[in-house]
Amino acid sequence: MLFHTWPFVASFLVFYVGYLAVRKTRLCDYWLLAGSYGFYACWSPYFLLLILFTTTVDYLAVAAMARSARKKPCLLVSILCNLGVLGFFKYNGFAIQNLNALGLAIPDPGVALPVGISFYTFRSLSYTIDCYRGQLAREPSFIRYAIFVSFFPQLVAGPIERASHLLPQIRRAGQLPVNLQGVSDGLSIFVVGLFKKVALADALAEYVDKFYDAPAAADGSALLMATFAFAWQIYFDFSGYTDMARGVSRMMGFDLMLNFNNPYLATDFGDFWRRWHISLSSWFKDYVYIPLGGNRAGALSTYRNMALTMVISGLWHGAAWTFVIWGAVHALGRFLTREMERTAFYRERVPTLAKQVFVFVFVCFAWVFFRAASWADAMLILRKIGTDGLTDPRFPIFFLALVLLIWLYQFLFEWHFRRILESRAVNIALTFLMLLYLMLFATSTEQPFIYVKF
Amino acid sequence: MSDASPVFSSNAVRLSWRDWRITLGLVCVAMLTLPPLCRKWEKVEPPPSFRMPYGLMEDYWLYSRWAEHAARRYPVVVIGDSFIWGEYADASDTLPQCLNRAVGKDCFTNLGLNGLHPAAAEGLVRYYGRRIADKGALVHFNPLWVQSPQLDRGGDADSEKFLLQHPRLIPQFSVRPQAYRAELTERLGIALSRELPFLGLRNHLQIAYFDKLSPMEWAMKNPYRNPFASRTALAPSIRKSARAHSEPQPWTEKGIPPQDYPWLKLEDSFQWASFEREIEVLRSRKNTVFVLLGPFNPHLLTPASLGRYNALRAQMERALAAANVPFYLVPDLPSALYTDASHVARDGYAEIARLVLQDESFRAWTSAVTSRK
């Protein structure tokens, strides 16, 4: 069930009325859990068992930690179970493919990928690790812990909320402010997300798919524009999902973390990852990069740790070598911008806009590996972009103007014109135009969100 | 709002409850004013022998505009499927035009739509034909729709797809054909679009300006064009539809083998019941109704099927007479005039016009409706 479909809107309204009725009673927790499991059951009812397994293992692991002086074995059990489940369901095909490339002949079992497995596994894992580190108190209620793992707005595509942020809200769900301002805020965020997904991401997907699905038949200019379009498609798609998730939560009184903060205005790659999929990059920072040593042991080990973190992050996105390369390219971008930032010339003389454009172009280069169907396709696309002469890419001018206007809006928002953009008249006008556009021109294609696949 | 922070959102859009009320008020104003503004802005200037353009058959917004225009200019509207629309004839040679030529003045106008089975026709007159109230209505019934249970119901009980056209016109909640299985949200959307002109306008824009594509699909084909640059976007479709849509070749030259249609009994027919409801709707709006039954090509039926058809035809006559609806049963025409089971071409229309004008009840009805102010 997708956020931008009528079945979700209708189901949510029913759920919301019930939530308002029971939220100050003992039934609230059960209602939230039933709603979340019901939401997931619409995607794949059988895989609910997997969520239940992950939830139970981690809940028991932390309970065992609390009772025992030897915490490490409990943590290891949790990590092995979570990564084992993730590895089996997400990476079995990839592993078999690579083993077969070495000469074996293992048949592919064709295991289906459970929706949102990468998200809820990481969410649950963060809880056991934080408890192991003593940074978080154990949650005594299994039901509340189960809600934390499966809370429906963020269940299938994030943000990857930390227990320290979400569990306290779940504990006092009855006292959360559910009022007109919360509903207004939630609606505001939701409508922006809906516009990003339906009016922009799904529209740009038409152009991207046409050329990326058959790169051999496309010319370099079209592939260049398709790469530019994909950069915005994935941003609108994923941040649109997050906005809708945050909007729905806000209406219920919950506050989910900001997951995207105008990433294409980043001035270096560190900055980019503080703006793009913030919940994932902070997860990797806290649970991979810092445990590896972070930047504490000299430049060489810092870069090694960065590279490892980025490559693992790439693999988290998808079970294919192209995702690994994508992570490696980002690691390269981090090294480059980090070293350049160390020079006074780059830091002081190079205009911010030039840095932003450089990072954007580099990010687009990396997206080629992310979107291409294979390594060969990615190389073909890059070769064509580099060597084909300029031709008419036939990119729809209206959508190009719309994307550039949104980019300009983001510049202005982070620059000196924020007060104008925050004015009531501008906000009402923008919301009105978004709603009108959606009502007049949006089509019910029900394109799934890109990140739901991860 | 001054307290908007990056933690709240990565943009400044944050409306208070009061702002939302203003915004939703503006949306309501837009929904109410855009349809009439669009009617003023968009030029719809139908030529004398106008019929709905073939590519815009599902543009019911345009249909209601055309019906309004027709009701102002002509005393009699002719409603029916592709037989009335004129699949095998130029716009100037369809039955309404042949009748006009035969009576010597412009009385009849073509409000036919391709694929308009009676269940769809009922929806069409109920929801999009309000402007033709009080007019004379010549309503055609094509027996083809009751030749088999599959056609009558749009498919079998286990059909994956609804086989009939115009699903947006059929009843969505009450007496649906068994093969129609749209999702609840889709049916709700269709029901709403009949009552809200804004949604009809949306459908019209998509069909007439975006060639039934999403804006991006359309823009991909026309990357540098403004879809609204021309206020007469309908003109090319109208010009194209002046010509016959299919080659007017006699059925005997198409190699159609004898057909053993089972034919339904009227009491079992969903389409016939819909046809009766269509007449009720028209009569409730003070339309003076006359029914044209047929023609149907008897030459392509097997003897057994022809026998069943003749029995059904008699049953139809009895049903209409019992309901006190004036009608004319088109007699069997020479084989050469048929282009398939239920269509004729230019000569066939001229012959039917001649025959029907010989009918006393039709002449009386025509003179009554054309003499009305």
Contacts between the chains, C-beta under 8 A, distances in Angstrom:
chain1	res1	chain2	res2	distance
A	5	B	185	7.5
A	6	B	185	3.8
A	6	B	188	7.5
A	6	B	189	7.6
A	7	B	183	8.0
A	7	B	185	6.1
A	10	B	185	7.3
A	180	B	17	4.2
A	181	B	16	6.8
A	181	B	17	6.5
A	183	B	17	7.3
A	184	B	14	8.0
A	184	B	15	5.5
A	184	B	16	5.6
A	184	B	17	4.6
A	184	B	19	7.3
A	184	B	20	5.3
A	185	B	8	7.2
A	185	B	14	6.3
A	187	B	15	7.3
A	187	B	20	6.4
A	188	B	9	7.6
A	188	B	13	5.4
A	188	B	14	5.0
A	188	B	15	4.9
A	188	B	20	8.0
A	189	B	9	5.9
A	189	B	13	7.9
A	191	B	13	7.6
A	192	B	9	7.3
A	192	B	11	6.4
A	192	B	13	5.3
A	202	B	214	8.0
A	202	B	216	7.5
A	203	B	214	7.2
A	203	B	215	6.7
A	203	B	216	3.6
A	203	B	219	7.9
A	204	B	216	7.4
A	206	B	214	7.4
A	206	B	216	4.5
A	206	B	217	5.9
A	206	B	220	5.7
A	207	B	216	7.2
A	207	B	220	6.3
A	210	B	220	7.0
A	239	B	10	7.6
A	243	B	9	7.6
A	258	B	6	6.6
A	258	B	7	5.9
A	258	B	8	7.9
A	258	B	9	7.2
A	258	B	10	6.6
A	260	B	10	6.0
A	261	B	6	5.8
A	261	B	10	4.6
A	262	B	10	5.1
A	394	B	220	7.5
A	394	B	223	4.5
A	395	B	223	6.1
A	396	B	216	6.7
A	396	B	219	3.3
A	396	B	220	6.3
A	396	B	223	4.6
A	397	B	219	7.9
A	397	B	223	6.1
A	397	B	224	5.4
A	398	B	215	7.7
A	398	B	219	5.9
A	399	B	216	6.6
A	399	B	219	6.3
A	409	B	11	7.1
A	410	B	10	7.6
A	410	B	11	7.5
A	413	B	10	7.7
A	413	B	11	6.0
A	413	B	12	5.9
A	418	B	12	6.6
A	419	B	2	8.0
A	421	B	11	7.7
A	421	B	12	4.1
A	422	B	1	5.8
A	422	B	2	6.6
A	422	B	4	5.4
A	422	B	12	4.4
A	422	B	14	7.8
A	424	B	1	7.4
A	424	B	19	6.2
A	426	B	12	7.4
A	427	B	1	7.5
A	427	B	12	6.4
A	427	B	13	5.4
A	427	B	14	6.7
A	427	B	15	5.8
A	427	B	19	6.6
A	428	B	15	6.9
A	428	B	19	5.5
A	428	B	22	5.7
A	428	B	23	5.2
A	428	B	26	7.3
A	430	B	13	5.9
A	431	B	13	6.2
A	431	B	15	6.0
A	431	B	19	7.9
A	431	B	23	5.0
A	432	B	23	5.3
A	432	B	26	4.9
A	432	B	27	6.4
A	432	B	30	7.7
A	435	B	23	7.2
A	435	B	27	5.4
A	436	B	27	6.8
A	436	B	30	5.8
A	439	B	27	7.5
A	439	B	31	7.7
A	439	B	198	7.4
A	439	B	202	6.9
A	440	B	201	7.9
A	440	B	202	5.4
A	440	B	205	6.6
A	441	B	202	7.8
A	441	B	205	7.6
A	441	B	206	7.8
A	441	B	214	7.9
A	441	B	215	4.9
A	443	B	206	7.7
A	443	B	214	4.2
A	443	B	215	7.8
A	445	B	214	6.8
